[in-house]
Amino acid sequence: MLEPKVWREAATQVFFALGLGFGGVIAFSSYNKRDNNCHFDAVLVSFINFFTSVLATLVVFAVLGFKANIINEKCVIQNSEKILKLLKAGNLSQDIIPHHINFSSITAEDYNLVYDIIQKVKEEEFDSLGLKSCQIEDELNKAVQGTGLAFIAFTEAMTHFPASPFWSVMFFLMLVNLGLGSMFGTIEGIITPIVDTFKVRKEILTVICCSLAFFIGLIFVQRSGNYFVTMFDDYSATLPLLIVVILENIAITRIYGIDKFMEDLKDMLGFSPSQYYYYMWKYVSPLVLLLLLVASIVQMGLSPPGYNAWIEDMVSVSYKRGRIIKEPVNLEGDNTSLIHGKSPSEVPSPNLGKNIYRKQTGSPTLDTAPNGRYGIGYLMADMPDMPESDL
């Protein structure tokens, strides 16, 4: 809660949910009548967004909890079978197993009891037994967000639902409609000011904007597309939105004048808005947004840019002396590391096809990986020194 990134992402989520900073709300409001009750509309939309967010939170964590429970049950069954094999092989004594334990229908509580007993009895050779603790908290604590939440965690959980194909179709139809609905407002925020200013044909401009957005979006469907999604999300959506909203606030409260703006609202609404809005717009909102912006910039300056590897392994890619080299991972205290490790369950799995890329001559014996497994630049390892411009 004390990290600026958490509050920056929370503010960005509010901007996305309410369409603030994109220009879509302003573009749509330009079609309203002069005496439209925009105060009622703003309050209504805010409350609808709040209750929708609460509902979405309940659904998301219910699905993640269901998924964690399913995975934990599989873990208990698999490790119970390992214990039975160890008992039959004589590696474990039957005397240490409580009499009420039935491995054919063992519960998570009973398994944890057996696990703790074996860990105490076989303290020295416990690691060689290959048993897992199977704690549901471990599954719940695995951070899943972004595309990993929508396309990995949710889809995996839906395979265990009754009538799973139906829920899968409905889920992806929801994602398509959500994306289309978001783009309607975004495109309108681009098209409306241009049409009103330069009097161009709206149909032609719409085709041009949508075609341009389509071709730019093709980079996201490459096999390295997830890196571009993360890069755009971190650097072209979050921080710029903060700056845009701050500039909008300054333009209204400082340049145009908050007093004149309040008079305009009184003329349109027929009544004076609460002074709460006056002080929030003029003092509180810009101060909070500026503090958030400064904290975010400071944090970005202290932590160098990086990206997550597909699979956490004993390989890191670093940039030294004008070339990209491969070296053992030492993530703690290594400021030159470009790769941040991430467990396979937290990221989309890459295409598992082999020999898609050939190894460089003289490179160490290591399985080649599809694009993104060890990060951009893996295939340039152990190459002769070359100027930075050639990289």
Buried (B, 14 or more C-beta within 10 A) or exposed (E): EEEBBEBBBEBBEBBBBBBBBBBBBBBBEEEEEEEEBBBEEBEEBEEEBEEEEEEEEEEBEEBBBBBBBBBBBEBBEEBBEEBEEBBEEEEBEEEEBEEEBEBEEBEBEBBBBBBEBBBEEBEEEBEEBEBEEBBBEBBBEBEBEBBBBBBBBBBBBBEEBEEEEEBBEEBBEEEEEEEEEBEEBBBBBBBBBEBEEEEEEEEEBBEEBEEEEEEEEEBBEEEBBBBBBBEBBBEEBBBEBBEBBBEBBBEBBEEEEBEEBBEEBEEBBEEEBEEEBBEEBBEEBBEEBBEBBEBBEEEBEEEEEEBBBBBBBEBBBBBEEEBBBBBEBEEEEEEEBBBEBBEEBBBBEBEEEEEEEEBBEEBEEBEBBBBBBBBBBBBBBBBEEEEEEEE
